[in-house]
Amino acid sequence: MRKDSGALRSIGFLLVLVGTLGLLANEFIFDWGTTATIVFAAFNVIGLVGLWFSFSGHRR
């Protein structure tokens, strides 16, 4: 595992958390519209990609 994957893993979890909570808030509490949905979905995708990179480090 790479030594710098800890920060990437933390940022990935944070982005997924913010994206998920934002999507839920947009759906059930507020009505922020399509732009907010796209932004929070992008947070989820970027966070998941970051987590994938951090967990798929070069293992020997």
PDB file of N, CA, C and O in Angstrom:
ATOM      1  N   MET A   1       0.842  -1.171   0.000  1.00  0.00           N
ATOM      2  CA  MET A   1       0.000   0.000   0.000  1.00  0.00           C
ATOM      3  C   MET A   1       0.888   1.235   0.000  1.00  0.00           C
ATOM      4  O   MET A   1       1.943   1.264   0.634  1.00  0.00           O
ATOM      5  N   ARG A   2       0.447   2.238  -0.712  1.00  0.00           N
ATOM      6  CA  ARG A   2       1.219   3.479  -0.759  1.00  0.00           C
ATOM      7  C   ARG A   2       1.134   4.185   0.573  1.00  0.00           C
ATOM      8  O   ARG A   2       0.144   4.063   1.294  1.00  0.00           O
ATOM      9  N   LYS A   3       2.192   4.935   0.898  1.00  0.00           N
ATOM     10  CA  LYS A   3       2.207   5.605   2.194  1.00  0.00           C
ATOM     11  C   LYS A   3       1.336   6.852   2.222  1.00  0.00           C
ATOM     12  O   LYS A   3       0.978   7.311   3.307  1.00  0.00           O
ATOM     13  N   ASP A   4       0.983   7.417   1.075  1.00  0.00           N
ATOM     14  CA  ASP A   4       0.162   8.627   1.048  1.00  0.00           C
ATOM     15  C   ASP A   4      -1.319   8.331   0.852  1.00  0.00           C
ATOM     16  O   ASP A   4      -2.103   9.256   0.635  1.00  0.00           O
ATOM     17  N   SER A   5      -1.719   7.067   0.924  1.00  0.00           N
ATOM     18  CA  SER A   5      -3.118   6.730   0.666  1.00  0.00           C
ATOM     19  C   SER A   5      -4.020   7.058   1.845  1.00  0.00           C
ATOM     20  O   SER A   5      -5.240   7.062   1.687  1.00  0.00           O
ATOM     21  N   GLY A   6      -3.461   7.336   3.031  1.00  0.00           N
ATOM     22  CA  GLY A   6      -4.293   7.680   4.188  1.00  0.00           C
ATOM     23  C   GLY A   6      -5.053   8.971   3.989  1.00  0.00           C
ATOM     24  O   GLY A   6      -6.239   9.048   4.312  1.00  0.00           O
ATOM     25  N   ALA A   7      -4.389   9.986   3.462  1.00  0.00           N
ATOM     26  CA  ALA A   7      -5.059  11.264   3.207  1.00  0.00           C
ATOM     27  C   ALA A   7      -6.097  11.113   2.099  1.00  0.00           C
ATOM     28  O   ALA A   7      -7.194  11.662   2.194  1.00  0.00           O
ATOM     29  N   LEU A   8      -5.756  10.380   1.066  1.00  0.00           N
ATOM     30  CA  LEU A   8      -6.692  10.167  -0.036  1.00  0.00           C
ATOM     31  C   LEU A   8      -7.908   9.390   0.449  1.00  0.00           C
ATOM     32  O   LEU A   8      -9.031   9.667   0.029  1.00  0.00           O
ATOM     33  N   ARG A   9      -7.690   8.426   1.325  1.00  0.00           N
ATOM     34  CA  ARG A   9      -8.799   7.643   1.868  1.00  0.00           C
ATOM     35  C   ARG A   9      -9.709   8.525   2.716  1.00  0.00           C
ATOM     36  O   ARG A   9     -10.932   8.407   2.627  1.00  0.00           O
ATOM     37  N   SER A  10      -9.144   9.399   3.529  1.00  0.00           N
ATOM     38  CA  SER A  10      -9.946  10.292   4.371  1.00  0.00           C
ATOM     39  C   SER A  10     -10.751  11.268   3.522  1.00  0.00           C
ATOM     40  O   SER A  10     -11.929  11.507   3.787  1.00  0.00           O
ATOM     41  N   ILE A  11     -10.117  11.825   2.509  1.00  0.00           N
ATOM     42  CA  ILE A  11     -10.819  12.755   1.622  1.00  0.00           C
ATOM     43  C   ILE A  11     -11.924  12.030   0.861  1.00  0.00           C
ATOM     44  O   ILE A  11     -13.011  12.575   0.667  1.00  0.00           O
ATOM     45  N   GLY A  12     -11.645  10.806   0.432  1.00  0.00           N
ATOM     46  CA  GLY A  12     -12.660  10.018  -0.274  1.00  0.00           C
ATOM     47  C   GLY A  12     -13.874   9.753   0.591  1.00  0.00           C
ATOM     48  O   GLY A  12     -15.007   9.932   0.144  1.00  0.00           O
ATOM     49  N   PHE A  13     -13.646   9.321   1.844  1.00  0.00           N
ATOM     50  CA  PHE A  13     -14.773   9.096   2.760  1.00  0.00           C
ATOM     51  C   PHE A  13     -15.544  10.393   3.008  1.00  0.00           C
ATOM     52  O   PHE A  13     -16.774  10.384   3.050  1.00  0.00           O
ATOM     53  N   LEU A  14     -14.835  11.495   3.171  1.00  0.00           N
ATOM     54  CA  LEU A  14     -15.488  12.774   3.413  1.00  0.00           C
ATOM     55  C   LEU A  14     -16.348  13.192   2.223  1.00  0.00           C
ATOM     56  O   LEU A  14     -17.473  13.658   2.402  1.00  0.00           O
ATOM     57  N   LEU A  15     -15.822  13.028   1.014  1.00  0.00           N
ATOM     58  CA  LEU A  15     -16.594  13.397  -0.177  1.00  0.00           C
ATOM     59  C   LEU A  15     -17.827  12.523  -0.340  1.00  0.00           C
ATOM     60  O   LEU A  15     -18.893  13.021  -0.705  1.00  0.00           O
ATOM     61  N   VAL A  16     -17.700  11.232  -0.076  1.00  0.00           N
ATOM     62  CA  VAL A  16     -18.860  10.339  -0.174  1.00  0.00           C
ATOM     63  C   VAL A  16     -19.892  10.707   0.889  1.00  0.00           C
ATOM     64  O   VAL A  16     -21.093  10.698   0.617  1.00  0.00           O
ATOM     65  N   LEU A  17     -19.439  11.026   2.085  1.00  0.00           N
ATOM     66  CA  LEU A  17     -20.359  11.415   3.157  1.00  0.00           C
ATOM     67  C   LEU A  17     -21.104  12.697   2.808  1.00  0.00           C
ATOM     68  O   LEU A  17     -22.327  12.762   2.934  1.00  0.00           O
ATOM     69  N   VAL A  18     -20.371  13.714   2.370  1.00  0.00           N
ATOM     70  CA  VAL A  18     -20.996  14.993   2.010  1.00  0.00           C
ATOM     71  C   VAL A  18     -21.938  14.815   0.817  1.00  0.00           C
ATOM     72  O   VAL A  18     -23.037  15.368   0.803  1.00  0.00           O
ATOM     73  N   GLY A  19     -21.511  14.052  -0.170  1.00  0.00           N
ATOM     74  CA  GLY A  19     -22.354  13.825  -1.336  1.00  0.00           C
ATOM     75  C   GLY A  19     -23.637  13.104  -0.995  1.00  0.00           C
ATOM     76  O   GLY A  19     -24.707  13.471  -1.481  1.00  0.00           O
ATOM     77  N   THR A  20     -23.541  12.073  -0.159  1.00  0.00           N
ATOM     78  CA  THR A  20     -24.730  11.311   0.211  1.00  0.00           C
ATOM     79  C   THR A  20     -25.682  12.148   1.057  1.00  0.00           C
ATOM     80  O   THR A  20     -26.888  12.171   0.809  1.00  0.00           O
ATOM     81  N   LEU A  21     -25.132  12.837   2.063  1.00  0.00           N
ATOM     82  CA  LEU A  21     -25.999  13.684   2.897  1.00  0.00           C
ATOM     83  C   LEU A  21     -26.620  14.819   2.091  1.00  0.00           C
ATOM     84  O   LEU A  21     -27.771  15.190   2.322  1.00  0.00           O
ATOM     85  N   GLY A  22     -25.863  15.370   1.148  1.00  0.00           N
ATOM     86  CA  GLY A  22     -26.402  16.427   0.302  1.00  0.00           C
ATOM     87  C   GLY A  22     -27.523  15.939  -0.594  1.00  0.00           C
ATOM     88  O   GLY A  22     -28.528  16.627  -0.773  1.00  0.00           O
ATOM     89  N   LEU A  23     -27.353  14.748  -1.159  1.00  0.00           N
ATOM     90  CA  LEU A  23     -28.416  14.194  -1.999  1.00  0.00           C
ATOM     91  C   LEU A  23     -29.672  13.900  -1.185  1.00  0.00           C
ATOM     92  O   LEU A  23     -30.788  14.155  -1.637  1.00  0.00           O
ATOM     93  N   LEU A  24     -29.481  13.361   0.020  1.00  0.00           N
ATOM     94  CA  LEU A  24     -30.646  13.089   0.865  1.00  0.00           C
ATOM     95  C   LEU A  24     -31.337  14.376   1.293  1.00  0.00           C
ATOM     96  O   LEU A  24     -32.565  14.456   1.284  1.00  0.00           O
ATOM     97  N   ALA A  25     -30.554  15.384   1.667  1.00  0.00           N
ATOM     98  CA  ALA A  25     -31.151  16.659   2.063  1.00  0.00           C
ATOM     99  C   ALA A  25     -31.877  17.312   0.891  1.00  0.00           C
ATOM    100  O   ALA A  25     -32.955  17.881   1.061  1.00  0.00           O
ATOM    101  N   ASN A  26     -31.290  17.227  -0.283  1.00  0.00           N
ATOM    102  CA  ASN A  26     -31.917  17.805  -1.470  1.00  0.00           C
ATOM    103  C   ASN A  26     -33.219  17.087  -1.806  1.00  0.00           C
ATOM    104  O   ASN A  26     -34.177  17.716  -2.256  1.00  0.00           O
ATOM    105  N   GLU A  27     -33.259  15.794  -1.593  1.00  0.00           N
ATOM    106  CA  GLU A  27     -34.446  15.023  -1.948  1.00  0.00           C
ATOM    107  C   GLU A  27     -35.578  15.176  -0.938  1.00  0.00           C
ATOM    108  O   GLU A  27     -36.737  15.335  -1.322  1.00  0.00           O
ATOM    109  N   PHE A  28     -35.246  15.130   0.350  1.00  0.00           N
ATOM    110  CA  PHE A  28     -36.297  15.031   1.357  1.00  0.00           C
ATOM    111  C   PHE A  28     -36.566  16.319   2.136  1.00  0.00           C
ATOM    112  O   PHE A  28     -37.672  16.500   2.645  1.00  0.00           O
ATOM    113  N   ILE A  29     -35.590  17.213   2.242  1.00  0.00           N
ATOM    114  CA  ILE A  29     -35.786  18.397   3.074  1.00  0.00           C
ATOM    115  C   ILE A  29     -35.908  19.663   2.229  1.00  0.00           C
ATOM    116  O   ILE A  29     -36.881  20.407   2.344  1.00  0.00           O
ATOM    117  N   PHE A  30     -34.914  19.894   1.384  1.00  0.00           N
ATOM    118  CA  PHE A  30     -34.875  21.109   0.573  1.00  0.00           C
ATOM    119  C   PHE A  30     -35.208  20.780  -0.869  1.00  0.00           C
ATOM    120  O   PHE A  30     -35.277  19.612  -1.250  1.00  0.00           O
ATOM    121  N   ASP A  31     -35.410  21.796  -1.654  1.00  0.00           N
ATOM    122  CA  ASP A  31     -35.598  21.606  -3.093  1.00  0.00           C
ATOM    123  C   ASP A  31     -34.623  22.542  -3.808  1.00  0.00           C
ATOM    124  O   ASP A  31     -35.012  23.581  -4.341  1.00  0.00           O
ATOM    125  N   TRP A  32     -33.347  22.145  -3.807  1.00  0.00           N
ATOM    126  CA  TRP A  32     -32.312  22.988  -4.380  1.00  0.00           C
ATOM    127  C   TRP A  32     -32.229  22.881  -5.895  1.00  0.00           C
ATOM    128  O   TRP A  32     -31.668  23.767  -6.540  1.00  0.00           O
ATOM    129  N   GLY A  33     -32.761  21.842  -6.466  1.00  0.00           N
ATOM    130  CA  GLY A  33     -32.812  21.735  -7.915  1.00  0.00           C
ATOM    131  C   GLY A  33     -31.780  20.783  -8.499  1.00  0.00           C
ATOM    132  O   GLY A  33     -31.062  20.076  -7.792  1.00  0.00           O
ATOM    133  N   THR A  34     -31.744  20.803  -9.818  1.00  0.00           N
ATOM    134  CA  THR A  34     -30.910  19.870 -10.568  1.00  0.00           C
ATOM    135  C   THR A  34     -29.421  20.129 -10.383  1.00  0.00           C
ATOM    136  O   THR A  34     -28.632  19.186 -10.320  1.00  0.00           O
ATOM    137  N   THR A  35     -29.036  21.379 -10.296  1.00  0.00           N
ATOM    138  CA  THR A  35     -27.613  21.701 -10.152  1.00  0.00           C
ATOM    139  C   THR A  35     -27.049  21.112  -8.866  1.00  0.00           C
ATOM    140  O   THR A  35     -25.946  20.564  -8.871  1.00  0.00           O
ATOM    141  N   ALA A  36     -27.774  21.215  -7.788  1.00  0.00           N
ATOM    142  CA  ALA A  36     -27.318  20.651  -6.516  1.00  0.00           C
ATOM    143  C   ALA A  36     -27.228  19.137  -6.604  1.00  0.00           C
ATOM    144  O   ALA A  36     -26.297  18.542  -6.060  1.00  0.00           O
ATOM    145  N   THR A  37     -28.175  18.507  -7.278  1.00  0.00           N
ATOM    146  CA  THR A  37     -28.130  17.058  -7.446  1.00  0.00           C
ATOM    147  C   THR A  37     -26.889  16.637  -8.206  1.00  0.00           C
ATOM    148  O   THR A  37     -26.230  15.667  -7.831  1.00  0.00           O
ATOM    149  N   ILE A  38     -26.563  17.353  -9.269  1.00  0.00           N
ATOM    150  CA  ILE A  38     -25.375  17.021 -10.063  1.00  0.00           C
ATOM    151  C   ILE A  38     -24.101  17.245  -9.257  1.00  0.00           C
ATOM    152  O   ILE A  38     -23.174  16.440  -9.336  1.00  0.00           O
ATOM    153  N   VAL A  39     -24.044  18.325  -8.486  1.00  0.00           N
ATOM    154  CA  VAL A  39     -22.849  18.610  -7.680  1.00  0.00           C
ATOM    155  C   VAL A  39     -22.645  17.537  -6.621  1.00  0.00           C
ATOM    156  O   VAL A  39     -21.530  17.041  -6.460  1.00  0.00           O
ATOM    157  N   PHE A  40     -23.698  17.168  -5.896  1.00  0.00           N
ATOM    158  CA  PHE A  40     -23.553  16.150  -4.856  1.00  0.00           C
ATOM    159  C   PHE A  40     -23.270  14.773  -5.449  1.00  0.00           C
ATOM    160  O   PHE A  40     -22.531  13.988  -4.855  1.00  0.00           O
ATOM    161  N   ALA A  41     -23.836  14.476  -6.593  1.00  0.00           N
ATOM    162  CA  ALA A  41     -23.519  13.214  -7.259  1.00  0.00           C
ATOM    163  C   ALA A  41     -22.059  13.194  -7.714  1.00  0.00           C
ATOM    164  O   ALA A  41     -21.405  12.152  -7.660  1.00  0.00           O
ATOM    165  N   ALA A  42     -21.550  14.339  -8.160  1.00  0.00           N
ATOM    166  CA  ALA A  42     -20.132  14.419  -8.543  1.00  0.00           C
ATOM    167  C   ALA A  42     -19.236  14.221  -7.328  1.00  0.00           C
ATOM    168  O   ALA A  42     -18.187  13.586  -7.436  1.00  0.00           O
ATOM    169  N   PHE A  43     -19.634  14.761  -6.158  1.00  0.00           N
ATOM    170  CA  PHE A  43     -18.878  14.513  -4.922  1.00  0.00           C
ATOM    171  C   PHE A  43     -18.798  13.010  -4.651  1.00  0.00           C
ATOM    172  O   PHE A  43     -17.738  12.495  -4.296  1.00  0.00           O
ATOM    173  N   ASN A  44     -19.919  12.314  -4.818  1.00  0.00           N
ATOM    174  CA  ASN A  44     -19.925  10.869  -4.597  1.00  0.00           C
ATOM    175  C   ASN A  44     -18.993  10.153  -5.565  1.00  0.00           C
ATOM    176  O   ASN A  44     -18.217   9.290  -5.156  1.00  0.00           O
ATOM    177  N   VAL A  45     -19.064  10.501  -6.829  1.00  0.00           N
ATOM    178  CA  VAL A  45     -18.225   9.830  -7.829  1.00  0.00           C
ATOM    179  C   VAL A  45     -16.749  10.096  -7.568  1.00  0.00           C
ATOM    180  O   VAL A  45     -15.939   9.169  -7.611  1.00  0.00           O
ATOM    181  N   ILE A  46     -16.388  11.340  -7.300  1.00  0.00           N
ATOM    182  CA  ILE A  46     -14.988  11.681  -7.035  1.00  0.00           C
ATOM    183  C   ILE A  46     -14.502  10.979  -5.766  1.00  0.00           C
ATOM    184  O   ILE A  46     -13.378  10.479  -5.721  1.00  0.00           O
ATOM    185  N   GLY A  47     -15.352  10.942  -4.733  1.00  0.00           N
ATOM    186  CA  GLY A  47     -14.984  10.248  -3.501  1.00  0.00           C
ATOM    187  C   GLY A  47     -14.794   8.761  -3.711  1.00  0.00           C
ATOM    188  O   GLY A  47     -13.857   8.173  -3.170  1.00  0.00           O
ATOM    189  N   LEU A  48     -15.673   8.143  -4.492  1.00  0.00           N
ATOM    190  CA  LEU A  48     -15.537   6.717  -4.767  1.00  0.00           C
ATOM    191  C   LEU A  48     -14.294   6.409  -5.582  1.00  0.00           C
ATOM    192  O   LEU A  48     -13.639   5.393  -5.347  1.00  0.00           O
ATOM    193  N   VAL A  49     -13.962   7.264  -6.531  1.00  0.00           N
ATOM    194  CA  VAL A  49     -12.732   7.075  -7.304  1.00  0.00           C
ATOM    195  C   VAL A  49     -11.512   7.216  -6.400  1.00  0.00           C
ATOM    196  O   VAL A  49     -10.559   6.448  -6.521  1.00  0.00           O
ATOM    197  N   GLY A  50     -11.537   8.193  -5.496  1.00  0.00           N
ATOM    198  CA  GLY A  50     -10.439   8.356  -4.554  1.00  0.00           C
ATOM    199  C   GLY A  50     -10.285   7.151  -3.648  1.00  0.00           C
ATOM    200  O   GLY A  50      -9.166   6.709  -3.386  1.00  0.00           O
ATOM    201  N   LEU A  51     -11.403   6.611  -3.164  1.00  0.00           N
ATOM    202  CA  LEU A  51     -11.339   5.409  -2.341  1.00  0.00           C
ATOM    203  C   LEU A  51     -10.819   4.221  -3.127  1.00  0.00           C
ATOM    204  O   LEU A  51     -10.047   3.415  -2.608  1.00  0.00           O
ATOM    205  N   TRP A  52     -11.239   4.113  -4.368  1.00  0.00           N
ATOM    206  CA  TRP A  52     -10.772   3.004  -5.199  1.00  0.00           C
ATOM    207  C   TRP A  52      -9.256   3.085  -5.397  1.00  0.00           C
ATOM    208  O   TRP A  52      -8.558   2.075  -5.310  1.00  0.00           O
ATOM    209  N   PHE A  53      -8.758   4.284  -5.662  1.00  0.00           N
ATOM    210  CA  PHE A  53      -7.312   4.445  -5.814  1.00  0.00           C
ATOM    211  C   PHE A  53      -6.578   4.148  -4.514  1.00  0.00           C
ATOM    212  O   PHE A  53      -5.499   3.555  -4.537  1.00  0.00           O
ATOM    213  N   SER A  54      -7.139   4.546  -3.394  1.00  0.00           N
ATOM    214  CA  SER A  54      -6.434   4.338  -2.123  1.00  0.00           C
ATOM    215  C   SER A  54      -6.442   2.870  -1.711  1.00  0.00           C
ATOM    216  O   SER A  54      -5.473   2.398  -1.116  1.00  0.00           O
ATOM    217  N   PHE A  55      -7.513   2.140  -2.013  1.00  0.00           N
ATOM    218  CA  PHE A  55      -7.576   0.738  -1.626  1.00  0.00           C
ATOM    219  C   PHE A  55      -6.954  -0.198  -2.654  1.00  0.00           C
ATOM    220  O   PHE A  55      -6.652  -1.347  -2.331  1.00  0.00           O
ATOM    221  N   SER A  56      -6.759   0.264  -3.871  1.00  0.00           N
ATOM    222  CA  SER A  56      -6.183  -0.605  -4.896  1.00  0.00           C
ATOM    223  C   SER A  56      -4.702  -0.301  -5.096  1.00  0.00           C
ATOM    224  O   SER A  56      -4.189  -0.424  -6.208  1.00  0.00           O
ATOM    225  N   GLY A  57      -4.018   0.091  -4.037  1.00  0.00           N
ATOM    226  CA  GLY A  57      -2.594   0.393  -4.106  1.00  0.00           C
ATOM    227  C   GLY A  57      -1.797  -0.816  -4.562  1.00  0.00           C
ATOM    228  O   GLY A  57      -2.287  -1.944  -4.523  1.00  0.00           O
ATOM    229  N   HIS A  58      -0.599  -0.581  -4.982  1.00  0.00           N
ATOM    230  CA  HIS A  58       0.264  -1.657  -5.472  1.00  0.00           C
ATOM    231  C   HIS A  58       0.696  -2.535  -4.308  1.00  0.00           C
ATOM    232  O   HIS A  58       1.520  -2.142  -3.482  1.00  0.00           O
ATOM    233  N   ARG A  59       0.124  -3.726  -4.260  1.00  0.00           N
ATOM    234  CA  ARG A  59       0.464  -4.680  -3.196  1.00  0.00           C
ATOM    235  C   ARG A  59       1.385  -5.732  -3.775  1.00  0.00           C
ATOM    236  O   ARG A  59       1.245  -6.153  -4.923  1.00  0.00           O
ATOM    237  N   ARG A  60       2.319  -6.137  -2.960  1.00  0.00           N
ATOM    238  CA  ARG A  60       3.253  -7.184  -3.419  1.00  0.00           C
ATOM    239  C   ARG A  60       3.022  -8.456  -2.658  1.00  0.00           C
ATOM    240  O   ARG A  60       3.706  -9.452  -2.897  1.00  0.00           O
TER     241      ARG A  60
END
